Amino acid sequence: MLLRSITKAAFTLLMLSALAPVRAQDLSVATFERAVVAVCNRSIASVVRVKAILPEEGGGVEADPRALRLRAGSGFFVDPKGEILTAASVVSGAHKIFIEWQNQRFEAKLVGIDRERSNLALLQVTGLPPQVHFPALPLDEKVSTDPGSLVIMLGFPGDLPASPSVGFVGSMAMYRNTPLMMTRVNTNPGESGAPFLNARGQVAGVLFGASSQLSSMAFALPTRAALRVAADLRQFGEPRYGSLGLNVRQVQVLTATNAPPQPAIRIEQVLPDTVSEQAGARPGDLLLSINQKPTRLLTDVAEAMFYLRVGEQAQIQILRSNQLAQIVMTVMPRPAPAAASTTQTDPSAPPAPVLVVPASFPNR
């Protein structure tokens, strides 16, 4: 299968590896190509073109059935019974949704959508007998991709057949309080919602969007995040992000004499009638971790909170007067924006450093 794009970074890596001492396991152009071709051959049958029929702006289908426009993207089967993940931006506001797969066209219904944060939508193929099975790509939340890892995106560029784009993981980032994987992959119109696969053919993420300034920079929702959102979409038709009833601020603390200050998260406000108030959290406490994930930066808090589901148990570790404490509470629904406090509640907002003196973390 012809590779549509291999980035300059990939080419450089391949050339450097070719100059290195040759061993049986060393990377070469031939083995690189074989690995990518193998992943494509195993996975491309699971990728679908998604087409959404939408009313014209300001018009309605009921008033004029001809007043329609078309939006196209990509998606992939995640269940043999016809469940598909795609981008919310492809199907949002659709009058009808179709998928094209293996020269066939099927109607699909929208199961759930998250326009606000993850840009993820869950579809279900309809009108098929129960014995029909589709080739699904398995999702595993333990799949991780470190910076420098190879990723292969499979999508439908424009009106062309599905094809791969090859690149590398750059780093992790937070956008709209959502964890995203930054990649050096070229994208084109029609590929929104395409899967990212690692070198073993495992789903590493779903195309979230591309940079408006750098054509070779794309952002993907990691598999673990996609699974978390898809579970809500399947159960409720919408995402349900949780809250612990806390407002926090990033501050600076002194951890040792003559040492530079370190970032930390301080609880600014415990909202009344919330699980945090009932559990005994207090303003001034330092929030050290959420479910064993250290929280030193606001982005750490945002990422940890993203994965909390309403109704689940969450464990937070706090530091109060140099004493560690563990608090267990049930994740509550996030309050409506109108009920939010005017203090800093958005974990992705710029920090307002405050020097806390004296303060220290206990030895562990």
Beta strands, then each sheet from edge to edge (+ up, - down):
strand 1: 5-6
strand 2: 47-55
strand 3: 68-79
strand 4: 83-87
strand 5: 96-101
strand 6: 104-114
strand 7: 120-125
strand 8: 150-155
strand 9: 163-175
strand 10: 178-184
strand 11: 195-197
strand 12: 203-210
strand 13: 218-222
strand 14: 242-243
strand 15: 246-253
strand 16: 262-270
strand 17: 286-290
strand 18: 293-294
strand 19: 313-320
strand 20: 323-330
strand 21: 332-333
strand 22: 355-356
sheet 1: 1+ 9+ 8- 11+ 12- 13+ 10-
sheet 2: 2+ 3- 4+ 7- 6+ 5- 2+
sheet 3: 14+ 21-
sheet 4: 16+ 15- 22-
sheet 5: 18+ 17- 19+ 20-
end
